[in-house]
Amino acid sequence: MEHGRTENQRIYGGGNRREELCLLLYEVVLTVLRDDEGNIRGYSKVTRDITDQIRSREFEAEKIAAEKASKAKDDFLAALSHELRTPLTPALAAATYLEENAPKLPPEFVEDVRIIMRNVKLQARLIDDLLDLTRITRGKLRLDLESCDAHTIIRNAIETAGSAIAAKKLNLLTKFNAKEHLILADCIRLQQVFWNLINNAVKFTPPGGQIVIRTVNDDRGRFHFEITDTGIGIERERLASLFTPFEQADASVARQFGGLGLGLAISKHLIDLHHGTIEAESRGRSFGATFKVTLDTAREEIGKTDLDSRAPTGPPKRLRILLVEDHRETRHTLSRLLSHFGHEVLTADNKQSALEILGSGKVNVLLCDIGLPDGSGYEVISQAKRKPIKAVAITGFGTEEDLRRSKEAGFDLHLVKPVDLHELHTVLDEVAA
């Protein structure tokens, strides 16, 4: 009260709300009351409950901190993805070319090339799984729906896993009995699900084992996909946790077979987005496993796609291409292969060199990385679009935000590293048309 003689006081304190057994935060304002002559006549005390106000501020601060942490994590994953993807591009491009020219190789090297191809694609798939999990947890994974031929999608998934199946000498049986197999779906994502299930069966089935893939329609016309293997099986008590991120059967499985334990979790989420179901069955260890997917069928063939091979169907049109890429091995490999396919290729390893080339001559197509040492691909495209030119972003950045920003900047297409050589052929055919 002594302080109150000279000034107003604002005091903060706390106590217990006995009936609620929680902390009460309060603010007390002491005001000196004086008469006309300035003499103290008394004091005014106002106590205000500020518990909700303080907690609201704390909640808001925690929310802001969480959002910053989430953005920092996303930025880190995007940067990590870029750094991991970039070295895979020259490896995949070179291996694809060598595989297509296998008859020219010594026989003992043919299988080595296939091993390189298989493992580069697996590495890329693991990176995609990490990014997909981030999209799922943030609710940003979206579907591009169209009418898909499920049987063709399954065949394509089998083809993708073909080298791994052959390497283990597995006996693969297919029984496509479903008469209705058109599905309204995101065809790429659905193929991802089937590939995950086929890849799991291959991974966990010993050499010489058997995998059976079967499709049927039920009485309601729904499409059923079923894959059964003679692999290591799954303990019944672990079936419920199979679709949880980073979960595998047990630690020994992770050590023996590798993987991040994300494929099934992502597959379940994708099937959920398609309003379908996915389940696993096994009688236990050493009894193999069966995975089942059920999806509604589409009644009309709207926007039908069969995801046929992306390999070029004819000789490409000769183009003058500017390749802007700061990663030396990627620049060297893509430049050599594009030249081999008949294109004239100019190269630049930074923004300034790219702008000088664009300003000095005619270029039909710009293939440009986004992250450059002295700027970005967005700056390059802003200058390039002043002339009639087709532009394709080739980058390790592959989130929805990256694709949106790339399109807004002026790129016609966006390819995510590692770039498949067939895909690059198709894109060049498209922009040359």
Kinemage of the C-alpha trace (Angstrom):
@kinemage 1
@onewidth
@group {chain A} dominant
@subgroup {mainchain}
@vectorlist {calphas} color= white
{ca met a 1} P 0.000 0.000 0.000
{ca glu a 2} L 2.981 2.283 0.451
{ca his a 3} L 3.518 2.323 -3.340
{ca gly a 4} L -0.126 3.140 -3.743
{ca arg a 5} L 0.394 6.493 -2.023
{ca thr a 6} L 2.295 7.857 -5.022
{ca glu a 7} L 1.174 5.913 -8.048
{ca asn a 8} L -1.387 3.532 -9.458
{ca gln a 9} L -0.304 -0.092 -9.327
{ca arg a 10} L -1.056 -2.960 -11.709
{ca ile a 11} L -0.313 -6.267 -10.030
{ca tyr a 12} L -0.424 -9.743 -11.592
{ca gly a 13} L -0.845 -12.857 -9.588
{ca gly a 14} L -2.210 -16.339 -9.423
{ca gly a 15} L -4.199 -18.563 -7.148
{ca asn a 16} L -6.256 -21.725 -7.130
{ca arg a 17} L -9.850 -22.096 -8.174
{ca arg a 18} L -10.685 -24.711 -5.648
{ca glu a 19} L -13.902 -25.813 -7.247
{ca glu a 20} L -12.157 -26.324 -10.613
{ca leu a 21} L -8.738 -27.327 -9.245
{ca cys a 22} L -6.954 -25.108 -11.769
{ca leu a 23} L -4.750 -22.030 -11.726
{ca leu a 24} L -6.490 -18.652 -11.697
{ca leu a 25} L -4.529 -15.836 -13.303
{ca tyr a 26} L -5.593 -12.349 -12.295
{ca glu a 27} L -4.730 -8.677 -12.667
{ca val a 28} L -5.208 -6.270 -9.759
{ca val a 29} L -5.337 -2.509 -10.384
{ca leu a 30} L -4.840 -0.319 -7.275
{ca thr a 31} L -5.824 3.318 -7.677
{ca val a 32} L -5.248 6.089 -5.124
{ca leu a 33} L -8.354 8.175 -4.379
{ca arg a 34} L -7.628 11.825 -3.453
{ca asp a 35} L -9.776 14.797 -2.457
{ca asp a 36} L -9.708 18.215 -4.093
{ca glu a 37} L -6.713 19.202 -1.970
{ca gly a 38} L -4.717 16.151 -2.950
{ca asn a 39} L -5.025 14.283 0.290
{ca ile a 40} L -5.422 10.526 0.153
{ca arg a 41} L -8.974 9.581 1.029
{ca gly a 42} L -8.747 5.904 0.180
{ca tyr a 43} L -7.958 3.275 -2.442
{ca ser a 44} L -9.781 1.537 -5.268
{ca lys a 45} L -8.957 -2.052 -6.071
{ca val a 46} L -10.177 -3.796 -9.222
{ca thr a 47} L -9.430 -7.490 -9.705
{ca arg a 48} L -9.876 -8.922 -13.168
{ca asp a 49} L -9.702 -12.588 -14.187
{ca ile a 50} L -7.264 -12.748 -17.151
{ca thr a 51} L -6.872 -16.527 -17.207
{ca asp a 52} L -8.560 -16.991 -20.612
{ca gln a 53} L -6.763 -13.986 -22.092
{ca ile a 54} L -3.308 -15.246 -21.055
{ca arg a 55} L -4.047 -18.772 -22.181
{ca ser a 56} L -5.347 -17.475 -25.494
{ca arg a 57} L -2.086 -15.603 -26.017
{ca glu a 58} L -0.100 -18.689 -25.084
{ca phe a 59} L -2.151 -20.811 -27.473
{ca glu a 60} L -1.634 -18.305 -30.294
{ca ala a 61} L 2.106 -18.208 -29.610
{ca glu a 62} L 2.258 -22.010 -29.634
{ca lys a 63} L 0.271 -22.089 -32.873
{ca ile a 64} L 2.637 -19.628 -34.551
{ca ala a 65} L 5.653 -21.592 -33.303
{ca ala a 66} L 4.140 -24.850 -34.602
{ca glu a 67} L 3.435 -23.296 -38.009
{ca lys a 68} L 7.013 -22.016 -38.207
{ca ala a 69} L 8.343 -25.439 -37.229
{ca ser a 70} L 6.111 -27.115 -39.834
{ca lys a 71} L 7.292 -24.715 -42.545
{ca ala a 72} L 10.905 -25.244 -41.514
{ca lys a 73} L 10.361 -29.021 -41.762
{ca asp a 74} L 8.737 -28.680 -45.198
{ca asp a 75} L 11.556 -26.433 -46.401
{ca phe a 76} L 14.109 -28.925 -45.100
{ca leu a 77} L 12.374 -31.862 -46.802
{ca ala a 78} L 12.132 -29.906 -50.061
{ca ala a 79} L 15.844 -29.059 -49.934
{ca leu a 80} L 16.719 -32.631 -48.956
{ca ser a 81} L 14.581 -33.988 -51.784
{ca his a 82} L 16.328 -31.714 -54.269
{ca glu a 83} L 19.783 -32.744 -53.088
{ca leu a 84} L 18.904 -36.455 -53.143
{ca arg a 85} L 17.119 -36.400 -56.495
{ca thr a 86} L 19.672 -34.443 -58.509
{ca pro a 87} L 22.454 -37.082 -58.545
{ca leu a 88} L 19.926 -39.737 -59.554
{ca thr a 89} L 19.124 -38.043 -62.873
{ca pro a 90} L 22.361 -38.805 -64.755
{ca ala a 91} L 22.382 -42.337 -63.324
{ca leu a 92} L 18.815 -43.059 -64.440
{ca ala a 93} L 19.212 -41.393 -67.844
{ca ala a 94} L 22.424 -43.257 -68.610
{ca ala a 95} L 21.074 -46.589 -67.349
{ca thr a 96} L 17.882 -46.177 -69.393
{ca tyr a 97} L 19.891 -45.531 -72.532
{ca leu a 98} L 22.153 -48.506 -71.865
{ca glu a 99} L 19.176 -50.777 -71.213
{ca glu a 100} L 17.592 -49.749 -74.506
{ca asn a 101} L 20.855 -50.608 -76.236
{ca ala a 102} L 21.457 -53.845 -74.328
{ca pro a 103} L 22.193 -55.864 -77.527
{ca lys a 104} L 25.290 -53.707 -78.034
{ca leu a 105} L 26.604 -54.447 -74.531
{ca pro a 106} L 28.718 -57.402 -73.459
{ca pro a 107} L 26.253 -59.964 -72.052
{ca glu a 108} L 27.805 -59.891 -68.572
{ca phe a 109} L 26.945 -56.163 -68.238
{ca val a 110} L 23.262 -56.374 -69.170
{ca glu a 111} L 22.127 -57.530 -65.722
{ca asp a 112} L 24.352 -54.922 -64.057
{ca val a 113} L 22.553 -52.171 -65.967
{ca arg a 114} L 19.206 -53.552 -64.854
{ca ile a 115} L 20.402 -53.576 -61.237
{ca ile a 116} L 21.380 -49.909 -61.556
{ca met a 117} L 17.990 -49.066 -63.056
{ca arg a 118} L 16.117 -50.956 -60.367
{ca asn a 119} L 17.962 -49.343 -57.480
{ca val a 120} L 17.828 -45.794 -58.850
{ca lys a 121} L 14.052 -46.118 -59.242
{ca leu a 122} L 13.790 -47.553 -55.727
{ca gln a 123} L 15.761 -44.639 -54.305
{ca ala a 124} L 13.485 -42.187 -56.122
{ca arg a 125} L 10.442 -44.033 -54.763
{ca leu a 126} L 11.724 -43.709 -51.178
{ca ile a 127} L 12.146 -39.959 -51.651
{ca asp a 128} L 8.627 -39.729 -53.093
{ca asp a 129} L 7.273 -41.654 -50.102
{ca leu a 130} L 8.786 -39.153 -47.662
{ca leu a 131} L 7.235 -36.236 -49.548
{ca asp a 132} L 3.906 -38.037 -49.915
{ca leu a 133} L 3.806 -38.611 -46.165
{ca thr a 134} L 4.327 -34.879 -45.613
{ca arg a 135} L 1.484 -34.096 -48.021
{ca ile a 136} L -0.761 -36.586 -46.252
{ca thr a 137} L -0.090 -35.229 -42.759
{ca arg a 138} L -0.820 -31.688 -43.996
{ca gly a 139} L -3.891 -32.745 -45.973
{ca lys a 140} L -2.378 -31.493 -49.243
{ca leu a 141} L -2.380 -34.705 -51.252
{ca arg a 142} L -4.939 -34.303 -54.025
{ca leu a 143} L -6.277 -36.616 -56.733
{ca asp a 144} L -6.640 -35.936 -60.466
{ca leu a 145} L -9.591 -38.158 -61.278
{ca glu a 146} L -10.294 -39.747 -64.666
{ca ser a 147} L -11.585 -43.066 -65.952
{ca cys a 148} L -8.765 -45.630 -65.715
{ca asp a 149} L -8.416 -49.193 -66.944
{ca ala a 150} L -7.358 -50.979 -63.755
{ca his a 151} L -6.063 -54.033 -65.615
{ca thr a 152} L -3.711 -51.894 -67.702
{ca ile a 153} L -2.542 -50.038 -64.600
{ca ile a 154} L -1.795 -53.354 -62.873
{ca arg a 155} L 0.109 -54.617 -65.924
{ca asn a 156} L 2.170 -51.424 -65.936
{ca ala a 157} L 2.931 -51.864 -62.233
{ca ile a 158} L 4.005 -55.467 -62.913
{ca glu a 159} L 6.235 -54.252 -65.741
{ca thr a 160} L 7.859 -51.713 -63.425
{ca ala a 161} L 8.622 -54.496 -60.936
{ca gly a 162} L 9.593 -56.894 -63.714
{ca ser a 163} L 13.355 -56.740 -63.246
{ca ala a 164} L 13.039 -57.420 -59.502
{ca ile a 165} L 10.702 -60.354 -60.189
{ca ala a 166} L 13.140 -61.770 -62.747
{ca ala a 167} L 16.134 -61.243 -60.456
{ca lys a 168} L 14.566 -63.489 -57.780
{ca lys a 169} L 13.191 -65.956 -60.362
{ca leu a 170} L 9.689 -65.657 -58.921
{ca asn a 171} L 6.717 -67.429 -60.485
{ca leu a 172} L 4.123 -64.738 -61.197
{ca leu a 173} L 0.561 -65.815 -62.044
{ca thr a 174} L -2.117 -63.339 -63.111
{ca lys a 175} L -5.845 -64.065 -63.245
{ca phe a 176} L -7.677 -61.001 -64.550
{ca asn a 177} L -11.270 -62.214 -64.151
{ca ala a 178} L -12.967 -58.853 -63.525
{ca lys a 179} L -15.215 -58.010 -66.438
{ca glu a 180} L -15.744 -54.451 -65.157
{ca his a 181} L -12.374 -52.835 -64.594
{ca leu a 182} L -12.837 -49.160 -65.397
{ca ile a 183} L -12.346 -47.063 -62.271
{ca leu a 184} L -12.780 -43.338 -61.664
{ca ala a 185} L -9.404 -42.665 -60.107
{ca asp a 186} L -6.104 -40.854 -60.192
{ca cys a 187} L -4.389 -43.332 -62.505
{ca ile a 188} L -0.836 -42.475 -61.459
{ca arg a 189} L -1.675 -42.747 -57.761
{ca leu a 190} L -3.566 -45.999 -58.293
{ca gln a 191} L -0.574 -47.458 -60.111
{ca gln a 192} L 1.530 -46.346 -57.132
{ca val a 193} L -0.700 -48.425 -54.830
{ca phe a 194} L -0.522 -51.532 -56.997
{ca trp a 195} L 3.242 -51.133 -57.413
{ca asn a 196} L 3.668 -50.825 -53.640
{ca leu a 197} L 1.747 -54.059 -53.074
{ca ile a 198} L 3.570 -55.921 -55.851
{ca asn a 199} L 6.936 -54.598 -54.668
{ca asn a 200} L 6.184 -55.723 -51.105
{ca ala a 201} L 5.296 -59.220 -52.339
{ca val a 202} L 8.531 -59.384 -54.325
{ca lys a 203} L 10.595 -58.082 -51.422
{ca phe a 204} L 9.284 -60.547 -48.850
{ca thr a 205} L 9.068 -63.638 -51.080
{ca pro a 206} L 12.200 -65.803 -51.233
{ca pro a 207} L 13.831 -66.650 -54.580
{ca gly a 208} L 11.829 -69.232 -56.512
{ca gly a 209} L 8.620 -68.358 -54.651
{ca gln a 210} L 5.228 -67.587 -56.135
{ca ile a 211} L 3.042 -64.486 -56.418
{ca val a 212} L -0.564 -64.671 -57.614
{ca ile a 213} L -2.491 -61.566 -58.720
{ca arg a 214} L -6.228 -61.912 -59.204
{ca thr a 215} L -9.066 -59.532 -60.057
{ca val a 216} L -12.812 -60.149 -59.785
{ca asn a 217} L -16.091 -58.260 -59.535
{ca asp a 218} L -18.466 -58.828 -56.659
{ca asp a 219} L -22.283 -58.885 -56.811
{ca arg a 220} L -22.349 -55.075 -56.585
{ca gly a 221} L -19.983 -54.746 -59.531
{ca arg a 222} L -17.103 -53.464 -57.422
{ca phe a 223} L -13.531 -54.157 -58.518
{ca his a 224} L -11.414 -56.432 -56.313
{ca phe a 225} L -7.637 -56.688 -56.590
{ca glu a 226} L -5.928 -59.456 -54.633
{ca ile a 227} L -2.240 -60.323 -54.419
{ca thr a 228} L -1.014 -63.427 -52.571
{ca asp a 229} L 2.601 -64.423 -52.023
{ca thr a 230} L 4.495 -67.344 -50.496
{ca gly a 231} L 6.721 -65.016 -48.527
{ca ile a 232} L 7.654 -64.672 -44.859
{ca gly a 233} L 4.115 -63.905 -43.718
{ca ile a 234} L 2.922 -61.550 -40.975
{ca glu a 235} L 2.180 -62.239 -37.319
{ca arg a 236} L -1.539 -61.795 -36.705
{ca glu a 237} L -0.983 -59.347 -33.849
{ca arg a 238} L 0.945 -57.066 -36.225
{ca leu a 239} L -1.686 -56.927 -38.978
{ca ala a 240} L -3.459 -53.969 -37.374
{ca ser a 241} L -0.326 -51.778 -37.389
{ca leu a 242} L 0.777 -52.560 -40.945
{ca phe a 243} L -0.767 -49.391 -42.354
{ca thr a 244} L 0.821 -47.105 -39.731
{ca pro a 245} L 3.706 -44.910 -40.999
{ca phe a 246} L 7.223 -46.218 -40.293
{ca glu a 247} L 5.807 -49.549 -39.051
{ca gln a 248} L 7.121 -52.877 -40.297
{ca ala a 249} L 6.518 -56.377 -39.067
{ca asp a 250} L 9.398 -56.137 -36.578
{ca ala a 251} L 12.941 -54.790 -36.252
{ca ser a 252} L 14.490 -57.908 -37.791
{ca val a 253} L 12.368 -57.407 -40.928
{ca ala a 254} L 13.587 -53.823 -41.265
{ca arg a 255} L 17.194 -54.936 -40.913
{ca gln a 256} L 16.847 -57.802 -43.378
{ca phe a 257} L 14.680 -56.224 -46.074
{ca gly a 258} L 15.204 -52.482 -45.623
{ca gly a 259} L 12.646 -49.803 -46.496
{ca leu a 260} L 11.075 -46.994 -44.492
{ca gly a 261} L 7.752 -48.624 -43.684
{ca leu a 262} L 5.831 -45.918 -45.577
{ca gly a 263} L 4.507 -47.710 -48.664
{ca leu a 264} L 1.506 -49.376 -47.039
{ca ala a 265} L 0.577 -46.276 -45.022
{ca ile a 266} L 0.593 -44.162 -48.161
{ca ser a 267} L -1.296 -46.844 -50.105
{ca lys a 268} L -4.044 -46.935 -47.477
{ca his a 269} L -4.410 -43.170 -47.548
{ca leu a 270} L -4.625 -43.184 -51.348
{ca ile a 271} L -7.251 -45.934 -51.314
{ca asp a 272} L -9.187 -44.030 -48.620
{ca leu a 273} L -9.173 -40.956 -50.884
{ca his a 274} L -10.674 -43.168 -53.609
{ca his a 275} L -13.395 -44.300 -51.142
{ca gly a 276} L -12.105 -47.858 -51.325
{ca thr a 277} L -10.722 -50.353 -48.839
{ca ile a 278} L -7.397 -52.124 -48.390
{ca glu a 279} L -6.720 -54.989 -46.008
{ca ala a 280} L -4.084 -57.583 -45.205
{ca glu a 281} L -4.432 -61.247 -44.277
{ca ser a 282} L -1.883 -63.791 -43.091
{ca arg a 283} L -1.927 -66.963 -41.018
{ca gly a 284} L 1.389 -65.962 -39.476
{ca arg a 285} L 5.091 -66.318 -40.063
{ca ser a 286} L 6.123 -68.528 -42.985
{ca phe a 287} L 2.548 -68.680 -44.346
{ca gly a 288} L 2.767 -65.834 -46.848
{ca ala a 289} L 0.398 -62.875 -47.029
{ca thr a 290} L -2.570 -61.616 -49.023
{ca phe a 291} L -3.466 -57.984 -49.663
{ca lys a 292} L -6.876 -56.979 -50.986
{ca val a 293} L -8.049 -53.718 -52.527
{ca thr a 294} L -11.702 -52.957 -53.261
{ca leu a 295} L -12.795 -50.020 -55.441
{ca asp a 296} L -15.997 -48.844 -57.070
{ca thr a 297} L -16.107 -49.202 -60.847
{ca ala a 298} L -16.892 -46.378 -63.278
{ca arg a 299} L -19.971 -46.772 -65.465
{ca glu a 300} L -18.759 -44.496 -68.266
{ca glu a 301} L -15.493 -44.211 -70.147
{ca ile a 302} L -14.877 -40.508 -69.560
{ca gly a 303} L -11.333 -39.316 -70.102
{ca lys a 304} L -10.157 -42.908 -70.315
{ca thr a 305} L -6.435 -43.521 -70.070
{ca asp a 306} L -4.468 -46.733 -70.084
{ca leu a 307} L -1.056 -45.357 -69.112
{ca asp a 308} L 0.631 -46.937 -72.092
{ca ser a 309} L 4.392 -46.902 -72.347
{ca arg a 310} L 5.869 -43.442 -72.541
{ca ala a 311} L 8.550 -44.508 -74.991
{ca pro a 312} L 8.666 -42.375 -78.148
{ca thr a 313} L 6.745 -43.795 -81.086
{ca gly a 314} L 8.699 -42.164 -83.895
{ca pro a 315} L 11.821 -40.140 -84.742
{ca pro a 316} L 11.914 -36.881 -82.773
{ca lys a 317} L 11.804 -33.460 -84.411
{ca arg a 318} L 15.220 -31.795 -84.306
{ca leu a 319} L 15.198 -28.997 -81.734
{ca arg a 320} L 17.633 -26.331 -80.560
{ca ile a 321} L 17.635 -26.854 -76.815
{ca leu a 322} L 19.137 -24.736 -74.062
{ca leu a 323} L 19.877 -26.934 -71.042
{ca val a 324} L 20.426 -24.919 -67.859
{ca glu a 325} L 21.738 -27.177 -65.091
{ca asp a 326} L 24.385 -26.475 -62.429
{ca his a 327} L 24.965 -30.156 -61.565
{ca arg a 328} L 27.872 -31.107 -63.833
{ca glu a 329} L 27.101 -34.823 -64.232
{ca thr a 330} L 23.432 -34.185 -64.984
{ca arg a 331} L 24.319 -31.486 -67.499
{ca his a 332} L 26.890 -33.688 -69.202
{ca thr a 333} L 24.707 -36.808 -69.393
{ca leu a 334} L 21.509 -35.109 -70.573
{ca ser a 335} L 23.404 -32.994 -73.092
{ca arg a 336} L 25.154 -36.033 -74.580
{ca leu a 337} L 21.964 -38.110 -74.775
{ca leu a 338} L 19.879 -35.284 -76.254
{ca ser a 339} L 22.595 -34.697 -78.861
{ca his a 340} L 22.632 -38.416 -79.620
{ca phe a 341} L 18.888 -38.239 -80.310
{ca gly a 342} L 19.480 -35.575 -82.958
{ca his a 343} L 18.953 -32.327 -81.062
{ca glu a 344} L 21.301 -29.349 -80.998
{ca val a 345} L 22.080 -28.710 -77.346
{ca leu a 346} L 23.469 -25.544 -75.760
{ca thr a 347} L 24.360 -25.679 -72.073
{ca ala a 348} L 24.648 -23.221 -69.216
{ca asp a 349} L 25.485 -23.812 -65.565
{ca asn a 350} L 24.128 -20.527 -64.149
{ca lys a 351} L 21.528 -17.851 -64.702
{ca gln a 352} L 23.833 -15.279 -66.299
{ca ser a 353} L 25.172 -17.685 -68.928
{ca ala a 354} L 21.633 -18.826 -69.720
{ca leu a 355} L 20.433 -15.245 -70.255
{ca glu a 356} L 23.395 -14.512 -72.543
{ca ile a 357} L 22.611 -17.554 -74.713
{ca leu a 358} L 18.922 -16.684 -74.835
{ca gly a 359} L 19.786 -13.170 -75.942
{ca ser a 360} L 22.242 -14.211 -78.630
{ca gly a 361} L 20.297 -16.726 -80.666
{ca lys a 362} L 17.150 -18.683 -81.406
{ca val a 363} L 16.254 -21.449 -78.949
{ca asn a 364} L 13.228 -23.734 -79.444
{ca val a 365} L 13.094 -25.297 -75.995
{ca leu a 366} L 14.428 -24.283 -72.594
{ca leu a 367} L 15.166 -27.116 -70.139
{ca cys a 368} L 15.935 -25.349 -66.889
{ca asp a 369} L 16.755 -26.277 -63.314
{ca ile a 370} L 15.112 -24.111 -60.645
{ca gly a 371} L 17.953 -23.834 -58.133
{ca leu a 372} L 20.928 -22.064 -59.739
{ca pro a 373} L 24.068 -20.700 -58.056
{ca asp a 374} L 23.499 -17.055 -59.064
{ca gly a 375} L 19.709 -16.968 -59.101
{ca ser a 376} L 16.817 -19.219 -60.027
{ca gly a 377} L 15.094 -20.769 -62.990
{ca tyr a 378} L 12.184 -18.406 -62.365
{ca glu a 379} L 14.417 -15.475 -63.315
{ca val a 380} L 15.542 -17.290 -66.463
{ca ile a 381} L 11.996 -18.057 -67.594
{ca ser a 382} L 10.861 -14.481 -67.008
{ca gln a 383} L 13.431 -13.369 -69.612
{ca ala a 384} L 12.969 -16.356 -71.918
{ca lys a 385} L 9.212 -15.848 -72.299
{ca arg a 386} L 9.816 -12.525 -74.017
{ca lys a 387} L 10.374 -14.674 -77.111
{ca pro a 388} L 8.249 -17.556 -78.465
{ca ile a 389} L 9.818 -20.486 -76.654
{ca lys a 390} L 8.678 -23.640 -74.884
{ca ala a 391} L 10.036 -24.115 -71.382
{ca val a 392} L 10.295 -27.187 -69.170
{ca ala a 393} L 11.415 -27.075 -65.548
{ca ile a 394} L 13.676 -29.999 -64.612
{ca thr a 395} L 14.164 -29.889 -60.871
{ca gly a 396} L 14.387 -31.827 -57.645
{ca phe a 397} L 11.655 -29.631 -56.154
{ca gly a 398} L 8.374 -31.495 -56.587
{ca thr a 399} L 5.752 -30.349 -54.078
{ca glu a 400} L 2.342 -28.997 -55.147
{ca glu a 401} L 3.587 -25.514 -54.265
{ca asp a 402} L 6.627 -26.020 -56.519
{ca leu a 403} L 4.428 -27.119 -59.431
{ca arg a 404} L 2.065 -24.167 -58.899
{ca arg a 405} L 4.888 -21.656 -58.736
{ca ser a 406} L 6.559 -23.176 -61.797
{ca lys a 407} L 3.383 -22.815 -63.843
{ca glu a 408} L 2.773 -19.265 -62.653
{ca ala a 409} L 6.357 -18.333 -63.566
{ca gly a 410} L 5.746 -19.399 -67.170
{ca phe a 411} L 7.051 -22.962 -67.490
{ca asp a 412} L 4.907 -25.093 -69.802
{ca leu a 413} L 5.771 -28.343 -68.006
{ca his a 414} L 7.443 -29.414 -64.771
{ca leu a 415} L 9.545 -32.596 -64.544
{ca val a 416} L 10.757 -33.856 -61.192
{ca lys a 417} L 14.190 -35.458 -60.957
{ca pro a 418} L 15.268 -38.127 -61.530
{ca val a 419} L 13.987 -37.596 -65.060
{ca asp a 420} L 13.023 -40.729 -66.958
{ca leu a 421} L 14.472 -40.678 -70.473
{ca his a 422} L 11.183 -41.885 -72.002
{ca glu a 423} L 9.332 -39.131 -70.170
{ca leu a 424} L 11.773 -36.518 -71.461
{ca his a 425} L 11.294 -37.838 -75.020
{ca thr a 426} L 7.523 -37.559 -74.642
{ca val a 427} L 7.730 -34.033 -73.250
{ca leu a 428} L 9.987 -32.864 -76.082
{ca asp a 429} L 7.621 -34.410 -78.637
{ca glu a 430} L 4.755 -32.588 -76.936
{ca val a 431} L 6.382 -29.158 -76.884
{ca ala a 432} L 7.637 -29.597 -80.465
{ca ala a 433} L 4.170 -30.408 -81.785
